[in-house]
Amino acid sequence: MELKITKVNLKLPEGSDAVLVKNLYLSIDPFIWIRISKPSTCPGFSKSYKLGLPIRWFEVAEVVDSGHPEFKKGDLVWGMTSWEEYTLITSMPPEVAFGVVGQLVGQFAKLMGCYVIGSAGSNQKVDLLKNKLGFDDAFNYKEEPKLDVALKRYFPEGIEICFENIGGKMLDAVILNMKVHGQIAICGMILRYNLEQLECLQNLFCLIMNRIRFDGLIASDYYHLYPKYLEMVLPLIKEGKIVYVEDTVEGLESAPATLVGLFSGRNLGK
C-alpha cells in the first residue's frame, strides 16, 4: 500500500448533483483483506480492488459541499467511500457495513435469556467478554489443545445455537458438539483468510446425522431492516444494556498497519 498526496477542489461545479465529503472515520474489517489478496474466494460477491486506486469501504463522513437535495453542508453521513481524506460521491447506492458483530450478538442473546459462551484469541478479550459484556463465560481458543473437549466442557449437553466467525478447526469442533436440530449461523471465517492451504472440515457428516441447520449470513441481505434495528439497539445502548467497544487510531497513514493487526489480535473492539 502507498499513500498519495493530491490537490482537491473543495467546491463543486455549478449545477452538480454530487456530494463532496470529508472522511472522519474509516471502518477497518477483515473482509477488506479478501478483496486485496483473495478476490476469487467468492467471485459472485467480492470484487478485487484495482491497483493504484483507493480502497473503497465503509466510513463516517461530513458533507463539505452538496448539490444533492437530500444533503447539505455539515451533515454527518455514513456509507461506502474511499480511504482518502475527501471523497466525491456521484451516486448513492444502498450499502451496509460489516464489522465486529460477535460481541453484539452475545449481548443480544443474553437479553433474550440465553446461556452465552464466547471464544476469543487472547486472554484480554476473554476478560472483556466475561467482565464487561456480560457473557456467562468465555475461553481463549488459542490455548485449548483440543477444541472439541473445550466445547464439551462448557456445553456438556450440546450447543443449540452457534454464531460463527472463526471457521477452521473451531467450526469443525462446533459441528461435533451441536445438539440435534441445532442451528449454526456463519458470517465469517477469519482463520482461513491468510491460509495458503485451506483446511478441510472433518465433521460435516454430523450436519446430516444431527439435522443441523447451517446458514450463511451477509449483512446487506437485511439492509431493509436497518431502521428497525436502530429503533431496537439505540435505546439499549443509552440504557447501558448493550456495550459497544471501539478501537481508534489516528491518521489515514495508520490504516494499513491497523488492517494487518486484525489478524494478530491487536484490536479489542470495532
C-alpha positions in Angstrom: 0.0 0.0 0.0 1.1 3.5 -0.7 0.0 7.0 0.5 -0.5 9.6 -2.3 -0.9 13.4 -1.9 -3.1 15.2 -4.4 -5.0 18.5 -4.6 -8.8 18.6 -4.2 -11.2 21.3 -5.1 -13.5 21.7 -2.1 -16.2 23.5 -4.1 -18.5 21.6 -6.5 -19.1 22.9 -10.0 -22.4 24.9 -10.5 -25.3 22.5 -11.3 -23.6 19.4 -9.9 -25.9 16.9 -8.0 -22.9 15.2 -6.4 -21.8 15.3 -2.7 -18.3 16.1 -1.5 -17.5 14.7 1.9 -14.6 14.8 4.4 -14.0 11.3 5.7 -13.8 11.3 9.5 -13.7 7.6 10.4 -12.7 4.5 8.4 -14.2 1.1 9.2 -11.4 -1.4 9.1 -12.6 -5.0 8.8 -11.1 -8.4 7.9 -13.2 -8.7 4.7 -11.0 -6.0 3.1 -8.1 -8.4 3.1 -10.1 -10.9 1.0 -10.7 -8.2 -1.6 -7.0 -7.4 -1.6 -5.5 -10.9 -1.6 -8.2 -13.5 -2.4 -10.9 -11.9 -4.5 -11.7 -15.3 -6.2 -12.9 -16.8 -2.9 -16.5 -15.8 -3.7 -16.5 -14.4 -7.3 -20.1 -13.6 -7.3 -19.9 -11.5 -4.2 -16.4 -9.9 -3.7 -14.5 -8.0 -6.3 -10.8 -7.2 -6.1 -9.5 -3.7 -5.6 -7.8 -2.1 -8.6 -4.1 -1.3 -8.2 -3.4 2.4 -7.9 -6.9 3.3 -6.7 -8.0 4.0 -3.1 -9.6 1.1 -1.1 -13.4 1.6 -1.0 -15.1 0.6 2.2 -17.5 2.0 4.9 -16.8 5.3 6.6 -18.4 8.1 8.6 -18.0 11.5 6.9 -19.1 15.1 7.0 -20.6 16.9 4.0 -18.3 19.7 2.7 -20.4 20.7 -0.3 -23.5 19.3 -1.9 -25.6 19.7 -5.0 -27.9 16.9 -3.9 -31.3 18.0 -2.4 -31.2 15.5 0.4 -27.8 16.5 1.8 -26.4 19.9 3.0 -23.1 21.2 4.2 -22.3 20.0 7.7 -24.5 16.8 7.6 -22.9 13.7 9.1 -23.3 10.6 6.8 -22.1 7.0 6.6 -21.7 4.6 3.7 -19.2 3.4 1.1 -16.5 6.0 0.4 -12.7 5.5 0.0 -9.5 5.5 2.1 -8.8 9.2 1.4 -9.3 12.5 3.2 -12.0 13.7 0.8 -14.4 11.7 -1.5 -16.6 12.9 -4.3 -19.8 10.9 -4.3 -21.7 10.9 -7.6 -24.2 8.0 -6.8 -25.6 6.7 -3.6 -26.5 3.0 -3.8 -27.8 1.3 -0.6 -24.9 0.0 1.4 -24.5 -1.6 4.8 -21.4 -2.1 6.9 -19.7 -5.3 8.1 -17.9 -5.2 11.4 -17.2 -6.8 14.8 -20.6 -8.4 15.5 -19.9 -11.3 17.8 -19.7 -9.1 20.8 -23.1 -7.6 20.0 -24.7 -11.0 19.1 -23.7 -12.4 22.5 -25.2 -9.4 24.3 -28.5 -9.7 22.3 -28.6 -13.4 23.2 -28.2 -12.6 26.9 -31.0 -10.1 26.7 -33.2 -12.9 25.3 -32.3 -15.2 28.2 -29.7 -17.4 26.6 -26.8 -19.1 28.2 -23.9 -17.5 26.3 -20.3 -18.7 26.0 -17.7 -16.7 23.9 -14.4 -17.7 22.3 -11.6 -15.2 21.6 -8.0 -15.2 20.6 -6.5 -13.6 23.7 -7.0 -13.6 27.5 -7.6 -9.8 27.4 -10.6 -10.4 25.0 -11.8 -13.3 27.2 -11.8 -10.9 30.2 -13.7 -8.3 28.1 -16.4 -10.8 27.2 -16.9 -12.1 30.8 -16.5 -8.9 32.8 -17.7 -6.1 30.6 -20.0 -7.6 28.1 -21.8 -10.0 30.5 -21.2 -13.3 28.8 -21.7 -16.3 31.1 -18.2 -17.5 30.4 -15.5 -17.4 27.7 -12.3 -19.1 26.7 -9.1 -18.5 24.7 -9.3 -20.9 21.7 -5.6 -20.5 21.1 -4.8 -22.0 24.5 -7.0 -25.1 24.0 -5.2 -28.2 22.7 -8.5 -29.9 21.8 -11.3 -27.5 20.9 -14.0 -30.2 20.9 -13.0 -31.0 24.5 -13.2 -27.4 25.5 -16.7 -27.0 24.0 -17.8 -30.2 25.7 -16.6 -28.6 29.0 -18.9 -25.6 28.5 -21.7 -27.4 26.8 -22.0 -30.9 28.3 -25.4 -31.4 26.7 -24.5 -29.9 23.4 -24.8 -26.5 21.6 -28.2 -25.3 20.4 -27.2 -22.2 18.5 -23.7 -21.1 17.3 -22.9 -17.7 15.7 -19.7 -18.5 13.9 -16.9 -16.0 12.9 -13.8 -18.1 13.2 -14.0 -21.1 10.9 -11.4 -23.7 10.5 -10.8 -26.1 13.4 -13.1 -24.2 15.7 -16.0 -24.7 13.3 -15.2 -28.3 13.0 -15.3 -28.7 16.8 -18.6 -26.8 16.9 -20.2 -29.1 14.4 -19.2 -32.1 16.5 -20.8 -30.6 19.6 -24.1 -29.4 18.2 -27.4 -30.7 19.5 -29.9 -32.5 17.2 -31.7 -29.8 15.2 -29.2 -27.2 16.3 -28.5 -24.1 14.3 -25.2 -22.6 13.0 -25.3 -19.0 11.6 -22.0 -18.2 9.9 -20.9 -14.8 8.9 -17.1 -15.0 8.9 -14.1 -17.4 8.8 -11.2 -15.2 9.9 -8.9 -18.2 10.5 -8.9 -19.0 6.8 -8.3 -15.5 5.4 -4.5 -15.8 5.4 -4.1 -19.6 4.8 -2.3 -20.7 1.6 -3.6 -24.2 2.0 -7.2 -24.3 3.2 -8.2 -26.7 5.9 -10.9 -29.3 5.2 -13.7 -29.8 7.7 -13.7 -33.3 9.1 -17.1 -33.4 10.8 -19.6 -32.4 8.0 -21.4 -35.7 8.2 -22.7 -34.6 11.6 -24.7 -31.9 9.9 -26.7 -34.7 8.3 -27.0 -37.1 11.3 -27.9 -34.4 13.7 -30.1 -32.5 11.2 -28.2 -29.3 11.9 -29.3 -26.1 10.1 -26.3 -24.3 8.6 -26.9 -20.7 7.3 -24.6 -18.2 5.7 -25.3 -14.6 6.6 -24.5 -11.4 4.7 -25.5 -8.1 6.3 -26.6 -6.5 3.1 -29.4 -9.0 2.7 -31.0 -7.4 5.7 -30.4 -3.7 4.9 -34.1 -3.1 4.7 -34.4 -3.9 8.4 -31.7 -1.3 9.4 -34.2 1.3 10.6 -35.9 -1.2 12.8 -32.5 -2.3 14.1 -31.8 1.3 15.2 -35.1 1.6 16.9 -34.2 -1.5 18.9 -30.5 -1.0 19.6 -30.2 2.8 20.4 -32.4 2.7 23.5 -30.5 -0.4 24.7 -27.2 1.5 24.3 -28.5 4.5 26.1 -29.8 2.4 29.0 -26.4 0.6 29.3 -27.8 -2.8 28.4 -25.6 -3.0 25.3 -21.9 -2.1 25.4 -20.2 -1.2 22.2 -16.4 -1.5 22.2 -14.3 0.5 19.7 -10.6 0.8 18.9 -9.5 4.1 17.4 -6.2 5.0 15.7 -5.3 8.4 14.3 -4.4 9.2 10.7 -5.0 7.7 7.3 -1.4 6.5 7.3 -2.2 4.2 10.2 -4.9 2.3 8.3 -2.7 -0.4 6.6 -1.0 -1.4 9.9 -4.4 -1.5 11.6 -5.8 -3.8 9.0 -2.9 -6.2 9.4 -3.3 -6.0 13.2 -6.8 -7.5 12.9 -5.2 -10.9 12.1 -2.8 -10.9 15.0 -5.4 -10.0 17.6 -4.3 -6.4 18.3 -7.8 -5.0 18.4 -10.3 -5.4 21.2 -13.4 -3.9 19.5 -14.6 -2.4 16.3 
